[in-house]
């Protein structure tokens, strides 16, 4: 590709890319110290103390603990990033614009399903990235990832191609967090590093087609981005309702395949088996649409809207294309009997 086109695209997008500084109060950090570390830390009047240089602590006792990336999508200050970048409810988030302005950020929303979140800063006439259509991406298409690599290197740019589409991975924001299944991802060999998370993946026209989200540790040239279409839907919800509205079914399940069928002696090799994840939860969430519709634990959901449920078409994918209030037609196997059940989807809270 012509270097002039690449350079023009980067110049077009970079003013809209921001850094996110994550800060936390020193006292809150000390409360989170693992018990195993107590013997190795100096003891203060209220317990173990962290040894942090005073130069890193501001006048309010706030300490910078991390950083990430994001990009402006509305001139009045709405910013897209990853949910895992702003996951700490006790932290404060500051947006640093390309011009160097530091703006306190308000969390508008965290998507309950996708790794997408939105921030709002009090500013106007900001440069916004134009949003593209990830459904039109093709294998081999050139893409550019921009972000705040490692939380240090501002405006880091890398280029690559679309290496795969509709990928699924299990990702963790940190070693203590439970794995989160991420589906429908864009795979790219454009370098995505810790700190790049939340930055845009753009096509050569400067349109954002994804949000940089994850890498595979120990592998080279394998990065993933969330298709921008999920964020566009969230943005439309914010404009209309002031919040993200996602449909709730209310079941915990495991998708069946041949191995699971043999292991659990199940009657079918496809579908979703409703089951609890631990002794403390329920396979069917109390008060949920699933419970109201009469679904039971150990039921197997065979079809949703006349389409087979399997590894390639899990229930989550069906919900992604539905809205609050839609009715989901299910074919359910209970014991040896097949049942047709309709579920009116409610809003996830």
C-alpha positions as CSV (number, residue, x, y, z in Angstrom):
1,X,0.0,0.0,0.0
2,X,1.1,3.6,-0.7
3,X,2.9,5.1,2.3
4,X,1.2,8.4,1.6
5,X,-2.2,6.8,2.2
6,X,-1.0,5.1,5.5
7,X,0.5,8.4,6.8
8,X,-2.6,10.4,5.9
9,X,-4.8,7.9,7.7
10,X,-2.7,8.0,10.8
11,X,-2.6,11.8,10.8
12,X,-6.4,11.7,10.5
13,X,-7.0,9.4,13.4
14,X,-4.3,10.2,16.0
15,X,-5.9,13.5,17.2
16,X,-8.9,11.4,18.4
17,X,-6.9,8.8,20.3
18,X,-6.6,9.4,24.0
19,X,-4.7,7.9,27.0
20,X,-6.5,6.8,30.1
21,X,-4.7,7.3,33.4
22,X,-6.0,5.1,36.3
23,X,-5.4,6.4,39.8
24,X,-6.4,5.1,43.2
25,X,-6.1,6.3,46.8
26,X,-3.1,5.1,48.7
27,X,-5.3,3.9,51.6
28,X,-7.4,1.8,49.2
29,X,-4.3,0.2,47.7
30,X,-3.0,-0.7,51.2
31,X,-6.3,-2.4,52.0
32,X,-5.9,-4.6,49.0
33,X,-2.5,-5.9,49.9
34,X,-2.6,-9.8,49.8
35,X,-2.1,-11.3,53.2
36,X,0.9,-13.3,51.9
37,X,2.9,-10.1,51.5
38,X,2.3,-8.8,55.0
39,X,5.6,-10.2,56.4
40,X,7.6,-8.4,53.6
41,X,6.2,-4.9,54.1
42,X,7.0,-2.3,56.7
43,X,4.3,-2.0,59.4
44,X,2.5,1.3,60.0
45,X,0.0,2.2,62.8
46,X,-2.8,0.7,60.8
47,X,-1.1,-2.3,59.2
48,X,1.3,-3.0,56.3
49,X,2.4,0.1,54.3
50,X,3.4,0.4,50.6
51,X,6.7,2.1,49.9
52,X,5.7,4.5,47.1
53,X,7.9,7.5,46.3
54,X,6.2,10.7,47.2
55,X,6.7,12.0,43.7
56,X,4.2,9.5,42.5
57,X,1.5,10.5,45.1
58,X,-0.5,13.7,44.4
59,X,-1.8,16.2,46.9
60,X,-5.0,14.1,47.4
61,X,-3.1,10.9,48.1
62,X,-3.9,9.4,44.7
63,X,-1.4,7.0,43.1
64,X,-1.3,6.2,39.4
65,X,-1.7,2.4,39.1
66,X,-2.1,1.9,35.3
67,X,-3.1,3.2,32.0
68,X,-4.9,2.3,28.8
69,X,-6.2,3.8,25.6
70,X,-9.4,5.0,24.1
71,X,-10.8,7.1,21.3
72,X,-13.2,9.9,20.9
73,X,-16.4,9.0,19.0
74,X,-18.5,12.1,19.7
75,X,-17.3,15.7,19.6
76,X,-19.1,16.4,22.9
77,X,-16.7,14.1,24.8
78,X,-17.9,10.5,24.5
79,X,-15.0,8.0,24.5
80,X,-14.9,4.3,23.7
81,X,-12.5,1.9,25.5
82,X,-12.5,-1.6,26.9
83,X,-14.5,-2.6,29.9
84,X,-11.5,-4.2,31.5
85,X,-9.5,-0.9,31.3
86,X,-12.0,0.8,33.6
87,X,-13.1,-2.2,35.6
88,X,-12.0,-1.0,39.1
89,X,-15.0,0.7,40.7
90,X,-12.9,2.4,43.3
91,X,-10.4,4.0,40.9
92,X,-10.5,7.4,39.3
93,X,-10.0,7.8,35.6
94,X,-8.3,10.8,33.8
95,X,-8.3,11.3,30.1
96,X,-5.2,12.7,28.5
97,X,-6.0,14.1,25.0
98,X,-3.5,14.2,22.1
99,X,-2.9,17.9,22.8
100,X,-2.0,17.1,26.4
101,X,-5.1,18.3,28.2
102,X,-6.0,16.3,31.3
103,X,-9.8,15.8,31.8
104,X,-11.5,14.0,34.6
105,X,-13.7,11.2,33.1
106,X,-17.1,10.0,34.1
107,X,-18.0,6.3,33.4
108,X,-21.1,6.3,31.2
109,X,-21.5,2.6,30.8
110,X,-19.9,-0.9,30.9
111,X,-21.3,-3.3,28.5
112,X,-22.5,-6.4,30.4
113,X,-21.6,-8.8,27.5
114,X,-18.9,-7.3,25.4
115,X,-15.6,-5.9,26.6
116,X,-16.7,-2.4,25.7
117,X,-17.1,0.7,27.9
118,X,-17.8,4.4,27.5
119,X,-16.4,7.5,29.2
120,X,-17.6,11.1,29.1
121,X,-15.4,14.2,29.6
122,X,-16.6,17.8,29.9
123,X,-15.5,19.1,26.6
124,X,-16.8,20.1,23.2
125,X,-15.7,20.2,19.6
126,X,-13.3,17.3,20.1
127,X,-12.0,15.4,17.0
128,X,-13.9,12.2,16.7
129,X,-13.1,9.0,14.9
130,X,-15.6,7.9,12.2
131,X,-17.1,4.5,12.9
132,X,-17.0,1.9,10.1
133,X,-18.7,-1.5,9.6
134,X,-16.8,-4.6,10.8
135,X,-19.2,-6.9,9.0
136,X,-17.6,-5.8,5.7
137,X,-14.0,-6.7,6.7
138,X,-12.2,-9.3,4.5
139,X,-9.3,-11.6,5.2
140,X,-6.0,-9.9,4.2
141,X,-7.4,-6.4,4.5
142,X,-4.9,-3.9,5.8
143,X,-5.6,-2.4,9.3
144,X,-3.8,-0.1,11.7
145,X,-3.8,-0.3,15.5
146,X,-3.2,2.9,17.4
147,X,-2.9,3.3,21.2
148,X,-1.0,4.1,24.3
149,X,1.3,1.0,24.3
150,X,2.2,-0.3,27.7
151,X,0.6,2.8,29.2
152,X,3.8,4.7,28.4
153,X,4.4,5.2,24.7
154,X,1.9,7.7,23.4
155,X,0.5,7.3,19.9
156,X,2.0,4.0,19.1
157,X,1.1,2.8,15.6
158,X,1.3,-0.6,14.2
159,X,0.1,-2.0,10.9
160,X,-1.0,-5.5,9.8
161,X,-3.8,-7.4,8.1
162,X,-7.0,-9.0,9.2
163,X,-5.8,-12.5,9.9
164,X,-9.1,-14.0,11.0
165,X,-12.8,-13.2,11.6
166,X,-15.3,-14.4,14.1
167,X,-12.7,-15.7,16.5
168,X,-13.5,-16.9,20.0
169,X,-11.2,-16.8,23.0
170,X,-11.3,-17.0,26.8
171,X,-9.6,-13.9,28.2
172,X,-8.7,-12.6,31.7
173,X,-8.2,-9.0,32.5
174,X,-5.8,-10.1,35.3
175,X,-4.7,-13.5,36.8
176,X,-7.3,-13.1,39.6
177,X,-10.2,-12.4,37.3
178,X,-12.5,-15.2,36.1
179,X,-12.1,-16.0,32.4
180,X,-14.5,-14.2,30.1
181,X,-15.6,-15.7,26.8
182,X,-15.1,-13.3,23.9
183,X,-16.7,-14.2,20.6
184,X,-16.9,-12.7,17.1
185,X,-13.4,-11.1,17.4
186,X,-11.2,-9.7,14.7
187,X,-7.8,-11.4,14.6
188,X,-4.9,-9.3,13.4
189,X,-1.2,-9.4,13.2
190,X,-0.9,-5.7,13.9
191,X,1.0,-5.4,17.2
192,X,-1.4,-5.0,20.2
193,X,0.4,-4.6,23.5
194,X,-0.7,-4.1,27.1
195,X,-1.8,-0.5,27.3
196,X,-3.0,-0.5,23.6
197,X,-6.3,-1.9,25.0
198,X,-9.2,0.4,24.1
199,X,-7.5,2.0,21.2
200,X,-9.0,1.9,17.7
201,X,-8.3,-0.6,15.0
202,X,-8.9,1.4,11.8
203,X,-9.0,0.6,8.1
204,X,-7.1,2.6,5.5
205,X,-9.9,5.1,5.2
206,X,-9.5,6.0,8.8
207,X,-12.8,4.4,9.9
208,X,-12.7,2.5,13.2
209,X,-13.6,-1.1,12.6
210,X,-12.6,-2.5,16.0
211,X,-11.4,-1.8,19.5
212,X,-8.0,-3.3,20.4
213,X,-8.8,-5.8,23.2
214,X,-6.5,-8.8,23.7
215,X,-3.3,-10.6,22.9
216,X,-2.2,-14.2,23.3
217,X,0.7,-14.4,25.6
218,X,3.6,-16.5,24.4
219,X,2.4,-16.2,20.8
220,X,3.7,-13.7,18.2
221,X,1.6,-11.6,15.8
222,X,-1.7,-12.7,17.3
223,X,-4.0,-9.9,18.5
224,X,-7.7,-9.4,18.8
225,X,-10.1,-6.6,18.4
226,X,-13.8,-6.3,19.2
227,X,-15.8,-5.5,16.1
228,X,-17.0,-1.8,16.2
229,X,-20.6,-2.9,15.4
230,X,-21.1,-3.9,19.1
231,X,-19.9,-0.5,20.3
232,X,-22.1,1.3,17.7
233,X,-25.2,-0.5,19.1
234,X,-24.1,0.5,22.7
235,X,-23.7,4.1,21.5
236,X,-27.2,4.1,20.0
237,X,-28.5,2.9,23.4
238,X,-26.7,5.6,25.3
239,X,-28.1,8.3,23.0
240,X,-31.7,6.9,23.2
241,X,-31.9,5.6,26.8
242,X,-28.9,7.1,28.6
243,X,-27.7,3.5,29.3
244,X,-26.8,0.3,27.5
245,X,-29.8,-2.0,27.2
246,X,-29.0,-5.7,26.8
247,X,-31.5,-8.6,26.8
248,X,-31.5,-11.0,29.7
249,X,-32.5,-14.7,29.3
250,X,-31.4,-15.9,32.8
251,X,-29.8,-19.3,32.4
252,X,-26.4,-20.7,33.2
253,X,-25.4,-23.3,30.7
254,X,-22.7,-25.4,29.1
255,X,-22.7,-25.9,25.3
256,X,-22.8,-29.6,24.4
257,X,-20.5,-31.4,21.9
258,X,-19.6,-35.0,21.3
259,X,-17.0,-35.1,24.1
260,X,-19.5,-33.6,26.6
261,X,-22.2,-36.0,25.5
262,X,-20.0,-39.0,26.2
263,X,-18.6,-37.6,29.4
264,X,-22.1,-36.8,30.9
265,X,-24.0,-39.5,29.1
266,X,-26.3,-37.0,27.4
267,X,-28.9,-38.0,24.8
268,X,-27.8,-35.4,22.2
269,X,-24.4,-34.0,20.9
270,X,-25.6,-30.4,20.5
271,X,-27.6,-27.8,22.5
272,X,-27.1,-26.0,25.8
273,X,-27.4,-27.9,29.0
274,X,-28.8,-25.7,31.8
275,X,-26.8,-26.2,34.9
276,X,-25.4,-24.3,37.9
277,X,-21.8,-23.2,37.9
278,X,-21.3,-23.7,41.7
279,X,-23.2,-24.8,44.7
280,X,-24.1,-21.2,45.5
281,X,-25.9,-20.3,42.3
282,X,-28.8,-21.4,40.1
283,X,-29.0,-22.9,36.7
284,X,-32.1,-20.8,36.1
285,X,-31.8,-17.3,37.7
286,X,-34.7,-16.7,40.1
287,X,-37.1,-14.0,38.8
288,X,-35.6,-14.1,35.3
289,X,-37.4,-14.5,32.0
290,X,-36.2,-18.1,31.8
291,X,-37.8,-18.9,35.1
292,X,-41.0,-17.2,34.2
293,X,-41.2,-19.1,31.0
294,X,-40.8,-22.4,32.8
295,X,-37.2,-23.5,32.0
296,X,-35.7,-25.9,34.5
297,X,-32.2,-27.0,35.5
298,X,-31.0,-30.0,33.4
299,X,-33.2,-28.9,30.4
300,X,-31.3,-28.9,27.1
301,X,-32.0,-26.0,24.8
302,X,-31.8,-27.5,21.3
303,X,-32.9,-24.6,19.2
304,X,-33.4,-20.9,19.3
305,X,-35.7,-19.3,16.8
306,X,-35.7,-22.6,14.8
307,X,-31.8,-22.7,14.6
308,X,-29.7,-25.4,16.2
309,X,-27.7,-24.4,19.3
310,X,-24.1,-25.7,19.1
311,X,-20.5,-24.7,19.6
312,X,-20.6,-22.5,16.5
313,X,-23.9,-21.0,17.4
314,X,-24.1,-20.6,21.2
315,X,-27.0,-18.9,23.0
316,X,-24.9,-15.7,23.5
317,X,-24.8,-15.3,19.7
318,X,-28.6,-15.4,19.4
319,X,-29.0,-12.8,22.2
320,X,-26.5,-10.5,20.5
321,X,-29.0,-10.0,17.7
322,X,-32.1,-9.5,19.9
323,X,-33.4,-6.6,21.9
324,X,-35.1,-6.1,25.2
325,X,-38.8,-7.2,24.8
326,X,-38.1,-9.6,21.9
327,X,-39.5,-13.1,22.2
328,X,-37.2,-16.1,21.8
329,X,-38.7,-19.3,20.6
330,X,-37.0,-22.3,22.0
331,X,-37.1,-26.0,21.4
332,X,-36.2,-27.7,24.7
333,X,-35.4,-31.3,25.6
334,X,-36.6,-32.3,29.1
335,X,-35.9,-35.9,29.8
336,X,-37.2,-37.6,26.7
337,X,-39.8,-35.0,25.9
338,X,-39.4,-32.0,23.5
339,X,-41.1,-28.8,24.5
340,X,-41.7,-25.5,22.7
341,X,-41.1,-22.6,25.0
342,X,-41.4,-18.8,24.4
343,X,-39.3,-16.5,26.5
344,X,-39.9,-12.7,26.6
345,X,-36.4,-11.1,27.1
346,X,-36.1,-8.6,29.9
347,X,-33.5,-5.9,30.4
348,X,-30.2,-7.0,32.0
349,X,-29.5,-5.0,35.1
